[in-house]
Amino acid sequence: MSKEPNILGNSDNPLFYPIDGETRVSAPDNRMGDAVRLYVRSLSVMQKEAVVACAGSDISWRLTSDEGAYLNGFDEAPCPLSFLTTGMVSSYMNEILSLAKKRGIAINNIRLIQDNYYTMKGSALKGTMTGGAKNIDLEAQIDSDGDTETLRSLIYDAISASPLNGLMRGEKESLFTLNHNGENISMDKAKAVGENLDEITPCDLKVAVGDWSGIINKAGVSPKTKDTNSSHGSSLADEQDRLLHLRAICTLRDDGVKMIEQHLYNPHGSIFHYLCDENDRAPNAISYIAAGIGFCFMTQLGRYAKIARKDLHGYTIIQDMHFSKGGASGGTGKAGEAAPVETHVYIKSGEDDDFARTTLDMSEQTCFLHAFCRTDLKAKIKISDY
């Protein structure tokens, strides 16, 4: 168990909620059809808090993330990878339902089961540790009058129509700026955005009126599988060669809100239940996608400093993402597109500027979800009865 304070566990506020009033975090200029800005700050090593703002919505959400025993975390909130998996399967559900309606395919019931896989190999201290992303498995369990080939075509086309397709297909190198102890500094290997943003200091966040207890909830421990081999603190080892495996199961509530059950098989962690909605009743798909990438990168910043035993006493990011509208849900009729992720990094430490540069480079190199963006990935589809 971590020796750091359990800030999330000791908080009187809900961990996930829409924000009432000013946040100082607003969506970036919408240049592709949809845009999302994420502000993330470290609370206590592995615990993180985010504010996410999407173009076209007046609601900003406060989200939090934690890690389990494998990173000496408290497991108070979902791990970063589960946010992207949740947003991804939710985006697929959006496109499947919209495309089925356009094609006149009646879907009586549907369940999506998605498995995401990642790798971590090498040594952090030698600079060889690298995160990787692998192709996904997606099973669509459908009750429909459509035949198997009609449904298979529907699922493949819906995946292509998802805005996430723009990050999943092709190889997009992420872009960065770096600020160390209040000064903008040059980077080493990381590719530059081109313009630094001033660091944001969010105001005190106020919970909007309502019951938000159902947005994200912990629901026990994930079952162990053949991939489960993690142990306490194992993800902090200098030398690693491991496979990570998550699963998300997405169904629909009667009112159309998506319900996602997320399992973390390796490293072994908890089950979390999410709600996702495109009409502001819960965070939408791209909010969860953005949160996953930002939270994962923040974990790598803290993890590298822990492994290297360096002084990193404060770190935040501002992350901008730009997507097209969904090919079906947004009516474009095209494959989903996305621009490279833009991340502005603010590090406060007692170390020199070279440490800040190395921390940025190693964090990008080991981040599973920046690896997801720079890797050409495919989905293996299975169609089965509901």
N, C-alpha and C positions, 0 to 999 in steps of 0.2 A: 504493500500500500504506500502511496506517495506520502512524503513528509510535508508536502505543500498544503496550504489550507484548502478545504473543500468548499470553495466559494459558491458553487452551484447548489450543493447539498444544503448549505446553510442559508440560502436565500428565501425570503418570504414571498417573493413574486413567482408567478409561473415561469417556466423555463422557455416557453414559446408563446408569443402573443402578438397581435397587431398593436402598433404603437399609436397612442393618442397624442396628437400635437407634433411639435417640431422635433426633428431628428438631426438636422444639418446634413443628411445623406439624401441626395436626390438622384434620379436616374440620369444617365448621360444622354447626350443628344442622340435621338433615334435615327440612325442612318441606314438601317437595313430592313426595318419592319418591327423589330422588338429589341429592347435594350434593358440591361439590368446592371445596377451598381451594388457592390457588396463591400461593406466596411467590416473588418474583423479585427478584434483586439484580443491579446492573450490575457486571461484572467489569472491563471495559476498553472504554468507549464502546459499541461495537456487540456485544460479547460479553456474554452474560447467562447466569445460572444460576438454575434454578427447582427448588423442591420442591413436588410435587403430591400431595395427600391426598384420597381419595374416601371418602364414606360407604359403609359395608358392606365395606370392604377393610382388612386389616391391613398392607398394603404401601404405602409411599410411594415415589415415584420421583423421582430426580434427572434433570432434563432440561437441555439447554443449547441456546443459539441464537447464531448469528453472522450476519453479512451478507457479501455479496460485494463485488467491486470497485466497484460502483455506489454504495456507501456507505463506501468505503475500508476495508472489513472484510477479515478473513483467510479467510472461507469455510470455517471449521473445522467448522461445524455448520449445520443447516438454517436458512433464514430464517424469521421468525415466521409468515408467511402459509402456509407449507407445512404447519405443524402443524394449523391449522384445516382446510385442505383434506383432510389425511390423516384427521383425526377425523371430518370430515363424511362422506366416502365410506365410512369404516368403519362409521359409525352407519347409513347407508343399507343397507349389506350386512347388518348385524345384523337390521334390520327386514324386508328382502326375504326372507331365509332363514327367519325365524320365521313371517312371514305366509304364505309358500308352504307351509310345513309345516301350518299351521292350515287352509289351503284345499285341501290335498291335491294341490298342484301339484308334480310331480316336476321338480327342477332337477338336471340331470346335470353341467353346468359353467356357470360364470358369470364374467364379467369386467365390471367397471364402469370407465368412463372419464369422469372429471369435469373440467370446465374452469371455473375461477373467474376473474372479471375485476373489476378495481378501477380507480378513477381518482384522479388528484391534479391539482388545478387551483388557480392563484392564487399569491399572494406570502406567504411566511412573515412577512417583516418588516412588511408592510402589514396583516397579520392576516386576509388573504382566502384563504389557502391552505386547501383543504378536501379531505379524502379521501372517496371514494365507493365504493359497492359495486354491482355490476350482477348481473342474473339469471345463473344458472348453466346450463351445458349438461351433461347427463348421458346418456351412451350405455350401455345395458345390453345386452351381448352374452351371449345365453343359449342353451344347449342344453337344450331342454325339449319335452315333448309338448304343452304348452299352446299355444293359438293366439295370434296377435299381440295381439288385443284383451284376452284373458285376462291376458297378460303385461303389457300396458300398464296395465291396471287394477291389477295387483299392484304395479308400480313406483310409480305415483302414490300409491296408498294407503300404501305403505311409507314414502315420503318424508314424507307427512303424519304418520305414526306416529312418526317419529324425534324424540327430545327436542329436537334442534336446530330443529325446526319452530317451536318457541316463540320463538326468536330471529329466525328467517328471515321468518316471516309476522307482519305487524303492524309497529308502530314503537315500539321500546322504548328510551327514553333511559336511558343508563347513569348510575349514582349514584356519588358520590365523597365522600371526606374528604381534608383536606390538612394535612400537618404540615411545617413549615419550620424547620430547625435545632433540632429538638426541641420545638417549640411548635405546638399545634394552632391553625390560623388560619382565618379565614372565607374563603369562596371568592367568585369574581365571577360567572361565567356557569354554572359546573358545578352540577348538581343534587346535593343532599346525601343521603347515606345516612341520616343521623339520629343515628348514634353512632360515635365514633372508636374504633379499635382500637389498643392499644399496639403499638409496633413490635416485630417479632420479630427476635431475633438467633439464627439457627440455630447449633446446635453443629457441630463438625467432622463431616462426613458420612462414614459408613463404607460401603464397598461390600459388599453381601450376597454370600455365597459363591455362586459359579457363574460361568458364561461368558456375559457380556452383550454380547459383541462384535457380535452380530447384530441388536441392537435397532434401531439406526439406523446406516446406512453411506453414505458418499459413493461414487458410482458413475459418475464422469466428468462431462462437461459436457453440459448440455441442448442439443439441436439448436436452431438458429436458425429462426424463423418470420417471417411477414410482420409480426408485432407487435414483433419484436426491434429496438430502436433505442437501448438504453442505452449509456453509456460510463463510463469511470472517474470516479467521484465525481459522476455526473450527478444522483443523488437528493439531493445536498446543495445543489443550486441554489436560490436564493431564489425565482425565478419558475419555475413548472412547469405543464405541460399534458401529461399522459402517461396511457397505458393500461397496466395491469399484467395479466399473464396467467400463470396456473399450471395445470398438469394433474396429476391423480393417476390412476393405473391400479391398481385393486384386484382381487386374485385370492385364492384360498384355498390354503393348504398342505394336505397330506393329513390333518393332525391338526386342521384347522379354524382355525388361526391365520391372520389376514389379512396378506397381503403387499401393500405399497403402494409403487409406484414414482412418485416425484414429480419433475416437470420444472418448471423456472423459466424461462419463455420471455422475459418482459420485466418487470423488468430481467433481463438475461441472467445466469443462474447455473448451479449444479450440479444434477445428478440425485442424489437421496437415496432410499435404500431403507429403508422402515420395516416393523416388525412391530407388530401391534395385536391385543389379545386381551381378552376380557371375563372371563377366569378367571385373571388375574394372571401369565400367562406373558410378558406384555409390557404396556405401558401401554394402558388401555382408551380407547374413543372419546372420552368426555367429558374425560379427562385431556389428550388432544391438543388438543381444542377449547379448553379453558381455557388451556392453554399458549400456543396461537396468539394468543388475544386479549391475554393478559398480556404476552407477548414483543413484540407489535406496538406496544402502548401504550408500553412501555419504550423501544423504538426511537425513537418520536416524541419522547419526553422528551429523549433524548440528541441527536437530530437537530436539534430546535429550538434547543437551547443552542449547538450547533456553528454553525448558520446565524446566530444572533444574536450569536455570539462573547461569550457570558456564562459566568461561572464556575459550573459545576454539577459538583461534585466527588464527589457521592454521591447515589444515588437507588434506592429500593426500593419495592415495592408488596406489599400483601396483597389478593388478589382472591377474592371468594366468588361462586359461581354455584349456582343452584338449578334443577333440572330435574324434570319428571315422569319416571316410568319410560316406556320405549318402549311404544307402543300395541300392538305385536305381541310384541316380546321381553320386555316387562314384564307383558304380559297385561292391560293396562288397557282395551284395545279402543277407545281414544280417540286423538285427535290429540295429538302431543307438545306439551308446554307448558314454558315457562321464565320465570323472573323476570328483571327487569333486572339486569345485571352490577353488582356492588358492588365498588368499588376504593378502597382506602386508600393514599394516596400520601405518601411520606416523602422530602423533598428536603433536601439539605445543599448550601448554596452560600454564596458571598461576596457575594451580591446581596440586595436588599431583598425584603420580603414580596410586593410587587406583581409582581416577577419570577416568584416561585413561582406566584402566581395565574395570570399570563399563560401560563407554561409549561404548567400543567395544562390551561387552556382550549384552547391551541393544539394540545396533544398529543391531547386528545379530538377536536378538530375535524379533525385530519389523520389520525387513526388509521383505517385501512381497516376494521378489524374492529369498532370501535365504530360506524362507519358501517354496517357489515353489520347490526348490531343495531337501528339506528334507521331502517332502510329496509325497506319491504315488498318482498320478493323472491320470485321464482318459479323453478322449474326447467323447462327445456325438455328433454323426454324423447325419446330415440330408441331404438327396439328393433331389434336386429339379431341375426343368427346368430352363435353362438360360433365 
